[in-house]
Amino acid sequence: METKIVAIGNSRGVRLPRAAIEQSGLAPGEPLGVTASAGRIVLEQKAEPNRRAGWEARFRRAGAARVRENLWGGVPVDEALDR
């Protein structure tokens, strides 16, 4: 595969072929690490993963399995407080 460096405002960029993106398995918006040396630029999945990735699913699973403690003392858990 081949591509060219293009001007983007005051910066420079590279358009990556769709096949290269698909083969890499990277998703749009995913952060990438960039390293450069003489005649070479390497893009790779950022080494530090998103620490919050998967939290939502874990919270949902934990909420369904966890018994919630009644922090209101004698007030029933299902009783509305604004009546």
PyMOL Python script that loads the backbone (N, CA, C, O; Angstrom):
from pymol import cmd

cmd.read_pdbstr("""\
ATOM      1  N   MET A   1       0.847  -1.176   0.000  1.00  0.00           N
ATOM      2  CA  MET A   1       0.000   0.000   0.000  1.00  0.00           C
ATOM      3  C   MET A   1       0.890   1.235   0.000  1.00  0.00           C
ATOM      4  O   MET A   1       2.012   1.223   0.505  1.00  0.00           O
ATOM      5  N   GLU A   2       0.360   2.280  -0.572  1.00  0.00           N
ATOM      6  CA  GLU A   2       1.124   3.521  -0.656  1.00  0.00           C
ATOM      7  C   GLU A   2       0.201   4.696  -0.397  1.00  0.00           C
ATOM      8  O   GLU A   2      -0.978   4.652  -0.747  1.00  0.00           O
ATOM      9  N   THR A   3       0.731   5.750   0.215  1.00  0.00           N
ATOM     10  CA  THR A   3      -0.020   6.975   0.458  1.00  0.00           C
ATOM     11  C   THR A   3       0.943   8.144   0.405  1.00  0.00           C
ATOM     12  O   THR A   3       2.147   7.946   0.247  1.00  0.00           O
ATOM     13  N   LYS A   4       0.435   9.353   0.536  1.00  0.00           N
ATOM     14  CA  LYS A   4       1.274  10.555   0.490  1.00  0.00           C
ATOM     15  C   LYS A   4       0.999  11.436   1.691  1.00  0.00           C
ATOM     16  O   LYS A   4      -0.074  11.379   2.292  1.00  0.00           O
ATOM     17  N   ILE A   5       1.990  12.256   2.033  1.00  0.00           N
ATOM     18  CA  ILE A   5       1.803  13.267   3.063  1.00  0.00           C
ATOM     19  C   ILE A   5       1.073  14.432   2.408  1.00  0.00           C
ATOM     20  O   ILE A   5       1.449  14.882   1.326  1.00  0.00           O
ATOM     21  N   VAL A   6       0.012  14.923   3.080  1.00  0.00           N
ATOM     22  CA  VAL A   6      -0.789  16.017   2.540  1.00  0.00           C
ATOM     23  C   VAL A   6      -0.811  17.184   3.521  1.00  0.00           C
ATOM     24  O   VAL A   6      -0.636  17.000   4.725  1.00  0.00           O
ATOM     25  N   ALA A   7      -1.027  18.385   2.991  1.00  0.00           N
ATOM     26  CA  ALA A   7      -1.146  19.572   3.836  1.00  0.00           C
ATOM     27  C   ALA A   7      -2.549  19.619   4.430  1.00  0.00           C
ATOM     28  O   ALA A   7      -3.539  19.424   3.725  1.00  0.00           O
ATOM     29  N   ILE A   8      -2.622  19.880   5.737  1.00  0.00           N
ATOM     30  CA  ILE A   8      -3.895  20.053   6.439  1.00  0.00           C
ATOM     31  C   ILE A   8      -3.741  21.331   7.258  1.00  0.00           C
ATOM     32  O   ILE A   8      -3.246  21.292   8.385  1.00  0.00           O
ATOM     33  N   GLY A   9      -4.164  22.462   6.696  1.00  0.00           N
ATOM     34  CA  GLY A   9      -3.939  23.748   7.360  1.00  0.00           C
ATOM     35  C   GLY A   9      -2.448  24.000   7.463  1.00  0.00           C
ATOM     36  O   GLY A   9      -1.727  23.915   6.469  1.00  0.00           O
ATOM     37  N   ASN A  10      -1.978  24.313   8.685  1.00  0.00           N
ATOM     38  CA  ASN A  10      -0.545  24.524   8.904  1.00  0.00           C
ATOM     39  C   ASN A  10       0.180  23.225   9.245  1.00  0.00           C
ATOM     40  O   ASN A  10       1.394  23.225   9.448  1.00  0.00           O
ATOM     41  N   SER A  11      -0.550  22.138   9.307  1.00  0.00           N
ATOM     42  CA  SER A  11       0.030  20.839   9.667  1.00  0.00           C
ATOM     43  C   SER A  11       0.172  19.956   8.441  1.00  0.00           C
ATOM     44  O   SER A  11      -0.132  20.368   7.322  1.00  0.00           O
ATOM     45  N   ARG A  12       0.629  18.762   8.662  1.00  0.00           N
ATOM     46  CA  ARG A  12       0.722  17.752   7.619  1.00  0.00           C
ATOM     47  C   ARG A  12       0.024  16.506   8.123  1.00  0.00           C
ATOM     48  O   ARG A  12      -0.043  16.272   9.330  1.00  0.00           O
ATOM     49  N   GLY A  13      -0.495  15.708   7.209  1.00  0.00           N
ATOM     50  CA  GLY A  13      -1.195  14.498   7.594  1.00  0.00           C
ATOM     51  C   GLY A  13      -1.010  13.413   6.563  1.00  0.00           C
ATOM     52  O   GLY A  13      -0.437  13.630   5.495  1.00  0.00           O
ATOM     53  N   VAL A  14      -1.505  12.244   6.904  1.00  0.00           N
ATOM     54  CA  VAL A  14      -1.437  11.092   6.011  1.00  0.00           C
ATOM     55  C   VAL A  14      -2.819  10.473   5.966  1.00  0.00           C
ATOM     56  O   VAL A  14      -3.427  10.230   7.008  1.00  0.00           O
ATOM     57  N   ARG A  15      -3.315  10.219   4.780  1.00  0.00           N
ATOM     58  CA  ARG A  15      -4.577   9.488   4.626  1.00  0.00           C
ATOM     59  C   ARG A  15      -4.227   8.015   4.530  1.00  0.00           C
ATOM     60  O   ARG A  15      -3.440   7.598   3.681  1.00  0.00           O
ATOM     61  N   LEU A  16      -4.820   7.248   5.405  1.00  0.00           N
ATOM     62  CA  LEU A  16      -4.533   5.817   5.412  1.00  0.00           C
ATOM     63  C   LEU A  16      -5.558   5.070   4.581  1.00  0.00           C
ATOM     64  O   LEU A  16      -6.753   5.345   4.692  1.00  0.00           O
ATOM     65  N   PRO A  17      -5.125   4.133   3.752  1.00  0.00           N
ATOM     66  CA  PRO A  17      -6.066   3.347   2.958  1.00  0.00           C
ATOM     67  C   PRO A  17      -7.009   2.545   3.864  1.00  0.00           C
ATOM     68  O   PRO A  17      -6.610   2.075   4.930  1.00  0.00           O
ATOM     69  N   ARG A  18      -8.241   2.398   3.432  1.00  0.00           N
ATOM     70  CA  ARG A  18      -9.249   1.658   4.202  1.00  0.00           C
ATOM     71  C   ARG A  18      -8.745   0.258   4.541  1.00  0.00           C
ATOM     72  O   ARG A  18      -8.939  -0.213   5.661  1.00  0.00           O
ATOM     73  N   ALA A  19      -8.108  -0.402   3.597  1.00  0.00           N
ATOM     74  CA  ALA A  19      -7.611  -1.759   3.830  1.00  0.00           C
ATOM     75  C   ALA A  19      -6.618  -1.791   4.992  1.00  0.00           C
ATOM     76  O   ALA A  19      -6.622  -2.735   5.781  1.00  0.00           O
ATOM     77  N   ALA A  20      -5.770  -0.772   5.104  1.00  0.00           N
ATOM     78  CA  ALA A  20      -4.797  -0.720   6.199  1.00  0.00           C
ATOM     79  C   ALA A  20      -5.512  -0.574   7.537  1.00  0.00           C
ATOM     80  O   ALA A  20      -5.135  -1.219   8.517  1.00  0.00           O
ATOM     81  N   ILE A  21      -6.538   0.267   7.583  1.00  0.00           N
ATOM     82  CA  ILE A  21      -7.303   0.458   8.814  1.00  0.00           C
ATOM     83  C   ILE A  21      -8.009  -0.850   9.199  1.00  0.00           C
ATOM     84  O   ILE A  21      -7.972  -1.261  10.359  1.00  0.00           O
ATOM     85  N   GLU A  22      -8.641  -1.487   8.237  1.00  0.00           N
ATOM     86  CA  GLU A  22      -9.362  -2.732   8.515  1.00  0.00           C
ATOM     87  C   GLU A  22      -8.415  -3.833   8.986  1.00  0.00           C
ATOM     88  O   GLU A  22      -8.754  -4.589   9.897  1.00  0.00           O
ATOM     89  N   GLN A  23      -7.241  -3.931   8.380  1.00  0.00           N
ATOM     90  CA  GLN A  23      -6.276  -4.952   8.775  1.00  0.00           C
ATOM     91  C   GLN A  23      -5.726  -4.696  10.173  1.00  0.00           C
ATOM     92  O   GLN A  23      -5.384  -5.635  10.891  1.00  0.00           O
ATOM     93  N   SER A  24      -5.642  -3.422  10.561  1.00  0.00           N
ATOM     94  CA  SER A  24      -5.083  -3.089  11.878  1.00  0.00           C
ATOM     95  C   SER A  24      -6.057  -3.398  13.007  1.00  0.00           C
ATOM     96  O   SER A  24      -5.643  -3.638  14.141  1.00  0.00           O
ATOM     97  N   GLY A  25      -7.361  -3.393  12.694  1.00  0.00           N
ATOM     98  CA  GLY A  25      -8.361  -3.618  13.731  1.00  0.00           C
ATOM     99  C   GLY A  25      -8.610  -2.395  14.601  1.00  0.00           C
ATOM    100  O   GLY A  25      -9.303  -2.499  15.613  1.00  0.00           O
ATOM    101  N   LEU A  26      -8.068  -1.250  14.239  1.00  0.00           N
ATOM    102  CA  LEU A  26      -8.262  -0.026  15.006  1.00  0.00           C
ATOM    103  C   LEU A  26      -9.601   0.602  14.659  1.00  0.00           C
ATOM    104  O   LEU A  26     -10.073   0.496  13.527  1.00  0.00           O
ATOM    105  N   ALA A  27     -10.209   1.255  15.640  1.00  0.00           N
ATOM    106  CA  ALA A  27     -11.528   1.869  15.452  1.00  0.00           C
ATOM    107  C   ALA A  27     -11.391   3.375  15.283  1.00  0.00           C
ATOM    108  O   ALA A  27     -10.436   3.967  15.785  1.00  0.00           O
ATOM    109  N   PRO A  28     -12.344   4.011  14.573  1.00  0.00           N
ATOM    110  CA  PRO A  28     -12.315   5.467  14.448  1.00  0.00           C
ATOM    111  C   PRO A  28     -12.336   6.126  15.823  1.00  0.00           C
ATOM    112  O   PRO A  28     -13.090   5.717  16.705  1.00  0.00           O
ATOM    113  N   GLY A  29     -11.504   7.146  15.998  1.00  0.00           N
ATOM    114  CA  GLY A  29     -11.451   7.871  17.257  1.00  0.00           C
ATOM    115  C   GLY A  29     -10.551   7.237  18.305  1.00  0.00           C
ATOM    116  O   GLY A  29     -10.345   7.808  19.376  1.00  0.00           O
ATOM    117  N   GLU A  30     -10.016   6.063  18.006  1.00  0.00           N
ATOM    118  CA  GLU A  30      -9.143   5.377  18.964  1.00  0.00           C
ATOM    119  C   GLU A  30      -7.810   6.111  19.059  1.00  0.00           C
ATOM    120  O   GLU A  30      -7.225   6.447  18.029  1.00  0.00           O
ATOM    121  N   PRO A  31      -7.311   6.370  20.277  1.00  0.00           N
ATOM    122  CA  PRO A  31      -6.030   7.074  20.411  1.00  0.00           C
ATOM    123  C   PRO A  31      -4.870   6.204  19.939  1.00  0.00           C
ATOM    124  O   PRO A  31      -4.845   4.995  20.169  1.00  0.00           O
ATOM    125  N   LEU A  32      -3.912   6.846  19.273  1.00  0.00           N
ATOM    126  CA  LEU A  32      -2.742   6.141  18.760  1.00  0.00           C
ATOM    127  C   LEU A  32      -1.474   6.751  19.320  1.00  0.00           C
ATOM    128  O   LEU A  32      -1.403   7.958  19.553  1.00  0.00           O
ATOM    129  N   GLY A  33      -0.477   5.914  19.536  1.00  0.00           N
ATOM    130  CA  GLY A  33       0.850   6.386  19.885  1.00  0.00           C
ATOM    131  C   GLY A  33       1.628   6.618  18.600  1.00  0.00           C
ATOM    132  O   GLY A  33       1.498   5.853  17.645  1.00  0.00           O
ATOM    133  N   VAL A  34       2.441   7.676  18.573  1.00  0.00           N
ATOM    134  CA  VAL A  34       3.229   7.993  17.390  1.00  0.00           C
ATOM    135  C   VAL A  34       4.698   8.029  17.782  1.00  0.00           C
ATOM    136  O   VAL A  34       5.077   8.738  18.714  1.00  0.00           O
ATOM    137  N   THR A  35       5.519   7.272  17.078  1.00  0.00           N
ATOM    138  CA  THR A  35       6.965   7.339  17.262  1.00  0.00           C
ATOM    139  C   THR A  35       7.591   7.631  15.908  1.00  0.00           C
ATOM    140  O   THR A  35       7.102   7.171  14.876  1.00  0.00           O
ATOM    141  N   ALA A  36       8.668   8.393  15.915  1.00  0.00           N
ATOM    142  CA  ALA A  36       9.316   8.777  14.664  1.00  0.00           C
ATOM    143  C   ALA A  36      10.822   8.615  14.783  1.00  0.00           C
ATOM    144  O   ALA A  36      11.405   8.859  15.840  1.00  0.00           O
ATOM    145  N   SER A  37      11.435   8.207  13.703  1.00  0.00           N
ATOM    146  CA  SER A  37      12.888   8.146  13.584  1.00  0.00           C
ATOM    147  C   SER A  37      13.215   8.482  12.137  1.00  0.00           C
ATOM    148  O   SER A  37      12.305   8.732  11.346  1.00  0.00           O
ATOM    149  N   ALA A  38      14.472   8.494  11.780  1.00  0.00           N
ATOM    150  CA  ALA A  38      14.880   8.885  10.430  1.00  0.00           C
ATOM    151  C   ALA A  38      14.154   8.051   9.374  1.00  0.00           C
ATOM    152  O   ALA A  38      14.336   6.836   9.299  1.00  0.00           O
ATOM    153  N   GLY A  39      13.331   8.716   8.560  1.00  0.00           N
ATOM    154  CA  GLY A  39      12.647   8.051   7.462  1.00  0.00           C
ATOM    155  C   GLY A  39      11.533   7.113   7.873  1.00  0.00           C
ATOM    156  O   GLY A  39      11.085   6.302   7.063  1.00  0.00           O
ATOM    157  N   ARG A  40      11.073   7.202   9.112  1.00  0.00           N
ATOM    158  CA  ARG A  40      10.078   6.240   9.577  1.00  0.00           C
ATOM    159  C   ARG A  40       9.137   6.880  10.607  1.00  0.00           C
ATOM    160  O   ARG A  40       9.590   7.555  11.531  1.00  0.00           O
ATOM    161  N   ILE A  41       7.836   6.664  10.443  1.00  0.00           N
ATOM    162  CA  ILE A  41       6.824   7.070  11.418  1.00  0.00           C
ATOM    163  C   ILE A  41       5.987   5.834  11.717  1.00  0.00           C
ATOM    164  O   ILE A  41       5.504   5.173  10.797  1.00  0.00           O
ATOM    165  N   VAL A  42       5.814   5.519  12.996  1.00  0.00           N
ATOM    166  CA  VAL A  42       5.063   4.325  13.389  1.00  0.00           C
ATOM    167  C   VAL A  42       3.858   4.760  14.216  1.00  0.00           C
ATOM    168  O   VAL A  42       3.990   5.485  15.202  1.00  0.00           O
ATOM    169  N   LEU A  43       2.686   4.302  13.796  1.00  0.00           N
ATOM    170  CA  LEU A  43       1.445   4.523  14.537  1.00  0.00           C
ATOM    171  C   LEU A  43       1.065   3.196  15.163  1.00  0.00           C
ATOM    172  O   LEU A  43       1.053   2.169  14.484  1.00  0.00           O
ATOM    173  N   GLU A  44       0.753   3.206  16.451  1.00  0.00           N
ATOM    174  CA  GLU A  44       0.316   1.972  17.089  1.00  0.00           C
ATOM    175  C   GLU A  44      -0.700   2.268  18.168  1.00  0.00           C
ATOM    176  O   GLU A  44      -0.752   3.366  18.722  1.00  0.00           O
ATOM    177  N   GLN A  45      -1.504   1.263  18.451  1.00  0.00           N
ATOM    178  CA  GLN A  45      -2.520   1.399  19.473  1.00  0.00           C
ATOM    179  C   GLN A  45      -1.846   1.897  20.736  1.00  0.00           C
ATOM    180  O   GLN A  45      -0.802   1.386  21.140  1.00  0.00           O
ATOM    181  N   LYS A  46      -2.445   2.886  21.347  1.00  0.00           N
ATOM    182  CA  LYS A  46      -1.845   3.482  22.533  1.00  0.00           C
ATOM    183  C   LYS A  46      -1.618   2.406  23.580  1.00  0.00           C
ATOM    184  O   LYS A  46      -2.513   1.609  23.862  1.00  0.00           O
ATOM    185  N   ALA A  47      -0.427   2.380  24.156  1.00  0.00           N
ATOM    186  CA  ALA A  47      -0.056   1.335  25.105  1.00  0.00           C
ATOM    187  C   ALA A  47      -0.932   1.354  26.350  1.00  0.00           C
ATOM    188  O   ALA A  47      -1.245   0.304  26.910  1.00  0.00           O
ATOM    189  N   GLU A  48      -1.328   2.551  26.783  1.00  0.00           N
ATOM    190  CA  GLU A  48      -2.167   2.645  27.975  1.00  0.00           C
ATOM    191  C   GLU A  48      -3.630   2.525  27.563  1.00  0.00           C
ATOM    192  O   GLU A  48      -4.165   3.428  26.920  1.00  0.00           O
ATOM    193  N   PRO A  49      -4.282   1.422  27.926  1.00  0.00           N
ATOM    194  CA  PRO A  49      -5.678   1.249  27.522  1.00  0.00           C
ATOM    195  C   PRO A  49      -6.595   2.221  28.260  1.00  0.00           C
ATOM    196  O   PRO A  49      -6.235   2.766  29.303  1.00  0.00           O
ATOM    197  N   ASN A  50      -7.756   2.421  27.714  1.00  0.00           N
ATOM    198  CA  ASN A  50      -8.763   3.250  28.369  1.00  0.00           C
ATOM    199  C   ASN A  50      -9.143   2.564  29.672  1.00  0.00           C
ATOM    200  O   ASN A  50      -9.745   1.490  29.662  1.00  0.00           O
ATOM    201  N   ARG A  51      -8.797   3.176  30.780  1.00  0.00           N
ATOM    202  CA  ARG A  51      -9.021   2.548  32.090  1.00  0.00           C
ATOM    203  C   ARG A  51     -10.500   2.361  32.403  1.00  0.00           C
ATOM    204  O   ARG A  51     -10.847   1.534  33.246  1.00  0.00           O
ATOM    205  N   ARG A  52     -11.374   3.109  31.745  1.00  0.00           N
ATOM    206  CA  ARG A  52     -12.806   3.009  32.021  1.00  0.00           C
ATOM    207  C   ARG A  52     -13.537   2.121  31.022  1.00  0.00           C
ATOM    208  O   ARG A  52     -14.753   1.949  31.108  1.00  0.00           O
ATOM    209  N   ALA A  53     -12.798   1.563  30.082  1.00  0.00           N
ATOM    210  CA  ALA A  53     -13.439   0.697  29.092  1.00  0.00           C
ATOM    211  C   ALA A  53     -14.097  -0.486  29.793  1.00  0.00           C
ATOM    212  O   ALA A  53     -13.462  -1.154  30.609  1.00  0.00           O
ATOM    213  N   GLY A  54     -15.336  -0.743  29.488  1.00  0.00           N
ATOM    214  CA  GLY A  54     -16.044  -1.875  30.047  1.00  0.00           C
ATOM    215  C   GLY A  54     -16.684  -1.618  31.406  1.00  0.00           C
ATOM    216  O   GLY A  54     -17.356  -2.500  31.941  1.00  0.00           O
ATOM    217  N   TRP A  55     -16.491  -0.426  31.980  1.00  0.00           N
ATOM    218  CA  TRP A  55     -17.063  -0.133  33.293  1.00  0.00           C
ATOM    219  C   TRP A  55     -18.581  -0.235  33.289  1.00  0.00           C
ATOM    220  O   TRP A  55     -19.180  -0.796  34.206  1.00  0.00           O
ATOM    221  N   GLU A  56     -19.193   0.312  32.250  1.00  0.00           N
ATOM    222  CA  GLU A  56     -20.657   0.341  32.212  1.00  0.00           C
ATOM    223  C   GLU A  56     -21.230  -1.078  32.292  1.00  0.00           C
ATOM    224  O   GLU A  56     -22.162  -1.338  33.053  1.00  0.00           O
ATOM    225  N   ALA A  57     -20.669  -1.978  31.509  1.00  0.00           N
ATOM    226  CA  ALA A  57     -21.157  -3.366  31.518  1.00  0.00           C
ATOM    227  C   ALA A  57     -20.904  -4.012  32.884  1.00  0.00           C
ATOM    228  O   ALA A  57     -21.747  -4.753  33.389  1.00  0.00           O
ATOM    229  N   ARG A  58     -19.745  -3.730  33.476  1.00  0.00           N
ATOM    230  CA  ARG A  58     -19.450  -4.308  34.794  1.00  0.00           C
ATOM    231  C   ARG A  58     -20.394  -3.782  35.863  1.00  0.00           C
ATOM    232  O   ARG A  58     -20.834  -4.542  36.726  1.00  0.00           O
ATOM    233  N   PHE A  59     -20.713  -2.487  35.819  1.00  0.00           N
ATOM    234  CA  PHE A  59     -21.643  -1.917  36.791  1.00  0.00           C
ATOM    235  C   PHE A  59     -23.025  -2.556  36.654  1.00  0.00           C
ATOM    236  O   PHE A  59     -23.682  -2.870  37.647  1.00  0.00           O
ATOM    237  N   ARG A  60     -23.458  -2.743  35.389  1.00  0.00           N
ATOM    238  CA  ARG A  60     -24.764  -3.371  35.177  1.00  0.00           C
ATOM    239  C   ARG A  60     -24.783  -4.783  35.754  1.00  0.00           C
ATOM    240  O   ARG A  60     -25.739  -5.166  36.429  1.00  0.00           O
ATOM    241  N   ARG A  61     -23.741  -5.549  35.495  1.00  0.00           N
ATOM    242  CA  ARG A  61     -23.674  -6.919  36.021  1.00  0.00           C
ATOM    243  C   ARG A  61     -23.628  -6.907  37.547  1.00  0.00           C
ATOM    244  O   ARG A  61     -24.310  -7.705  38.189  1.00  0.00           O
ATOM    245  N   ALA A  62     -22.845  -6.024  38.126  1.00  0.00           N
ATOM    246  CA  ALA A  62     -22.714  -5.971  39.585  1.00  0.00           C
ATOM    247  C   ALA A  62     -24.024  -5.537  40.229  1.00  0.00           C
ATOM    248  O   ALA A  62     -24.394  -6.052  41.283  1.00  0.00           O
ATOM    249  N   GLY A  63     -24.726  -4.598  39.609  1.00  0.00           N
ATOM    250  CA  GLY A  63     -25.983  -4.115  40.167  1.00  0.00           C
ATOM    251  C   GLY A  63     -27.039  -5.186  40.200  1.00  0.00           C
ATOM    252  O   GLY A  63     -27.854  -5.221  41.122  1.00  0.00           O
ATOM    253  N   ALA A  64     -27.047  -6.056  39.223  1.00  0.00           N
ATOM    254  CA  ALA A  64     -28.049  -7.114  39.167  1.00  0.00           C
ATOM    255  C   ALA A  64     -27.755  -8.199  40.202  1.00  0.00           C
ATOM    256  O   ALA A  64     -28.679  -8.850  40.689  1.00  0.00           O
ATOM    257  N   ALA A  65     -26.500  -8.398  40.540  1.00  0.00           N
ATOM    258  CA  ALA A  65     -26.132  -9.484  41.436  1.00  0.00           C
ATOM    259  C   ALA A  65     -25.952  -9.016  42.879  1.00  0.00           C
ATOM    260  O   ALA A  65     -26.010  -9.830  43.801  1.00  0.00           O
ATOM    261  N   ARG A  66     -25.738  -7.740  43.084  1.00  0.00           N
ATOM    262  CA  ARG A  66     -25.418  -7.221  44.404  1.00  0.00           C
ATOM    263  C   ARG A  66     -26.680  -6.895  45.201  1.00  0.00           C
ATOM    264  O   ARG A  66     -27.620  -6.317  44.657  1.00  0.00           O
ATOM    265  N   VAL A  67     -26.710  -7.255  46.465  1.00  0.00           N
ATOM    266  CA  VAL A  67     -27.816  -6.878  47.344  1.00  0.00           C
ATOM    267  C   VAL A  67     -27.529  -5.476  47.848  1.00  0.00           C
ATOM    268  O   VAL A  67     -26.466  -5.212  48.410  1.00  0.00           O
ATOM    269  N   ARG A  68     -28.479  -4.584  47.643  1.00  0.00           N
ATOM    270  CA  ARG A  68     -28.267  -3.196  48.058  1.00  0.00           C
ATOM    271  C   ARG A  68     -28.593  -3.043  49.541  1.00  0.00           C
ATOM    272  O   ARG A  68     -29.643  -3.484  50.010  1.00  0.00           O
ATOM    273  N   GLU A  69     -27.695  -2.425  50.250  1.00  0.00           N
ATOM    274  CA  GLU A  69     -27.871  -2.191  51.678  1.00  0.00           C
ATOM    275  C   GLU A  69     -28.840  -1.032  51.882  1.00  0.00           C
ATOM    276  O   GLU A  69     -28.772  -0.033  51.166  1.00  0.00           O
ATOM    277  N   ASN A  70     -29.726  -1.156  52.838  1.00  0.00           N
ATOM    278  CA  ASN A  70     -30.673  -0.089  53.148  1.00  0.00           C
ATOM    279  C   ASN A  70     -29.980   0.936  54.038  1.00  0.00           C
ATOM    280  O   ASN A  70     -29.827   0.723  55.241  1.00  0.00           O
ATOM    281  N   LEU A  71     -29.557   2.057  53.436  1.00  0.00           N
ATOM    282  CA  LEU A  71     -28.850   3.100  54.172  1.00  0.00           C
ATOM    283  C   LEU A  71     -29.800   4.075  54.857  1.00  0.00           C
ATOM    284  O   LEU A  71     -29.350   4.989  55.548  1.00  0.00           O
ATOM    285  N   TRP A  72     -31.108   3.896  54.676  1.00  0.00           N
ATOM    286  CA  TRP A  72     -32.096   4.814  55.235  1.00  0.00           C
ATOM    287  C   TRP A  72     -32.657   4.325  56.573  1.00  0.00           C
ATOM    288  O   TRP A  72     -33.636   4.886  57.064  1.00  0.00           O
ATOM    289  N   GLY A  73     -32.076   3.323  57.154  1.00  0.00           N
ATOM    290  CA  GLY A  73     -32.541   2.839  58.441  1.00  0.00           C
ATOM    291  C   GLY A  73     -33.918   2.211  58.338  1.00  0.00           C
ATOM    292  O   GLY A  73     -34.086   1.198  57.660  1.00  0.00           O
ATOM    293  N   GLY A  74     -34.934   2.814  59.022  1.00  0.00           N
ATOM    294  CA  GLY A  74     -36.268   2.246  59.065  1.00  0.00           C
ATOM    295  C   GLY A  74     -37.133   2.566  57.863  1.00  0.00           C
ATOM    296  O   GLY A  74     -38.252   2.060  57.784  1.00  0.00           O
ATOM    297  N   VAL A  75     -36.666   3.396  56.904  1.00  0.00           N
ATOM    298  CA  VAL A  75     -37.459   3.741  55.730  1.00  0.00           C
ATOM    299  C   VAL A  75     -37.357   2.596  54.724  1.00  0.00           C
ATOM    300  O   VAL A  75     -36.251   2.211  54.346  1.00  0.00           O
ATOM    301  N   PRO A  76     -38.477   2.052  54.290  1.00  0.00           N
ATOM    302  CA  PRO A  76     -38.413   0.970  53.296  1.00  0.00           C
ATOM    303  C   PRO A  76     -37.712   1.434  52.022  1.00  0.00           C
ATOM    304  O   PRO A  76     -37.889   2.573  51.592  1.00  0.00           O
ATOM    305  N   VAL A  77     -36.927   0.564  51.429  1.00  0.00           N
ATOM    306  CA  VAL A  77     -36.137   0.895  50.246  1.00  0.00           C
ATOM    307  C   VAL A  77     -37.019   1.339  49.092  1.00  0.00           C
ATOM    308  O   VAL A  77     -36.620   2.218  48.329  1.00  0.00           O
ATOM    309  N   ASP A  78     -38.205   0.762  48.937  1.00  0.00           N
ATOM    310  CA  ASP A  78     -39.053   1.081  47.788  1.00  0.00           C
ATOM    311  C   ASP A  78     -39.994   2.245  48.059  1.00  0.00           C
ATOM    312  O   ASP A  78     -40.797   2.572  47.185  1.00  0.00           O
ATOM    313  N   GLU A  79     -39.940   2.889  49.224  1.00  0.00           N
ATOM    314  CA  GLU A  79     -40.856   3.980  49.548  1.00  0.00           C
ATOM    315  C   GLU A  79     -40.315   5.287  48.967  1.00  0.00           C
ATOM    316  O   GLU A  79     -39.146   5.620  49.160  1.00  0.00           O
ATOM    317  N   ALA A  80     -41.164   6.020  48.262  1.00  0.00           N
ATOM    318  CA  ALA A  80     -40.753   7.298  47.695  1.00  0.00           C
ATOM    319  C   ALA A  80     -40.614   8.331  48.813  1.00  0.00           C
ATOM    320  O   ALA A  80     -41.433   8.374  49.731  1.00  0.00           O
ATOM    321  N   LEU A  81     -39.580   9.157  48.731  1.00  0.00           N
ATOM    322  CA  LEU A  81     -39.325  10.151  49.778  1.00  0.00           C
ATOM    323  C   LEU A  81     -40.044  11.460  49.512  1.00  0.00           C
ATOM    324  O   LEU A  81     -40.114  12.298  50.411  1.00  0.00           O
ATOM    325  N   ASP A  82     -40.576  11.673  48.335  1.00  0.00           N
ATOM    326  CA  ASP A  82     -41.175  12.962  48.008  1.00  0.00           C
ATOM    327  C   ASP A  82     -42.710  12.928  48.030  1.00  0.00           C
ATOM    328  O   ASP A  82     -43.331  13.751  47.358  1.00  0.00           O
ATOM    329  N   ARG A  83     -43.311  12.065  48.729  1.00  0.00           N
ATOM    330  CA  ARG A  83     -44.781  11.983  48.782  1.00  0.00           C
ATOM    331  C   ARG A  83     -45.337  13.038  49.676  1.00  0.00           C
ATOM    332  O   ARG A  83     -46.553  13.126  49.846  1.00  0.00           O
TER     333      ARG A  83
END
""", "prot")
cmd.dss("prot")
cmd.show_as("cartoon", "prot")
cmd.util.cbc("prot")
cmd.orient("prot")
